[in-house]
């Protein structure tokens, strides 16, 4: 299975951002659970195997299900480790083979959700090449905006796309030459509630410029909420909290954050494969 192949099969959702702490794993976990609650079969691939945040999230979830006797949806999952071969050619061949094997193992699924490292690497770029949908979580600050573009000192004008944006553009070109559908690139703005109005307006203007220039969709993401960190320890998502036995008492903060998740899922608007039989929206 290769990026250049004219493949039909699972819809691949890649969480990509070369900065850490952007919310990739939290977003990936909520997507996984949302898709499973809709009746889809889902595979999960963790390309950030060394850090392994998403893999630990899933391990915490399995432990909570086991110890609390609660039925929690769990996806099939695999870690893909970076190669330690001696030469660049050997590294790339080994990592490509490992990712191909992971993807082939999920050929029966409706969706594959893939989490990538917060750094540039061949394995991360390779993962991006398979994206049907690419989701880039972005904290709403000029520091994090640097991931996507260079801006002028006044913070009003985009000067040029960043190295990451150029990498995504290259992957899009490769897909186009292979006759594949274009990547649906989505940038989700996190922590919107904790920036001042002037900074928020400036970010909105710059991201709107950049969206038109390099072609991505802007969607609202998650606020800065302690509950996301608390849920990680139990392996839970906001979509699980009505299940009996989770040990979490639903409060107004959970309800507000749950609405953010619902709004995000609606904005992303993933396709619904005909093979799946949805059992209801989360």
C-alpha positions, 0 to 999 in steps of 0.5 A: 500500500503506497501513497501513490497507489490508486487506492480505495478503502478507509478514509484516512484522517491525519492529525498533523502539527510540527509543534508539541502541545497543540492538542493532536492526541486529544482531538484524535481520541475524540474523533476515534470515539465519535466515529465508533459511536456512529457505528464505524469500524476505526483503526488507529495508528500512532506515528509518534511512538516514542512520545506515545501520547495517543497510545497511552490514552488508549491504554488508560481507556482500556484500564478504565473499562476493565477496572470499572466494568464499563463498556467503552468503545476501543479502536484497533490500534498500532504503533509505528516506530522510527527506524534505527537503520544505518543509512537514510535509504534503509531508514526510509525503506524500513519506515515505509514498510512498517507504515504500509503494514499498519495501513494494510492491517486496517484495510477492512476499516471505514476510517483510519485516524493517524497521529503524527509527531510534533516534529519533522521526520520522514515518517511524519511526512509519509503519514501526511501523504496518506491523508484524505483529511488533514487536521492541524490543531493550532493554539491561537497565538502568533508563536503557533501561527509561525507553524503555518506562515511568516508574518510581518512585524506588525502582525497584519500581513502574511509574508510567506508560507512556512516549511510545514505549509510547503510540505503539505502543499508538496503532498497535495501535488503528489496526490494530484499527479497520482490522480487522487482526490485532494487533501481536505486540510482543516486548521482548528483554532484552539484556546479561542476563549483565552486571547484578548479581542485585539489579538483574536481579530489579528489572528482571524485576519491572518488565518483568513488570508492564509486559508485563501492563499494555501487552501485550508478550512478554518474551524473552531477547536477546544478552549483551554480546559483542565478537564481534557487533561483529567479525562486523559488519565481515565482514557475518557472523552467528553462523549463518554460521560453519560456512560454509567461507571465512568466515575466522572460527574457531569458538570457545566464545564463538561457540557460547554466543552462537549458542545465544542466537540460537537461543533468541531465534528460538525465542521469537520464533516467527515464522509460516511462510508456506505459500508458502515451502519451508523447507530446514532450521533454522539 
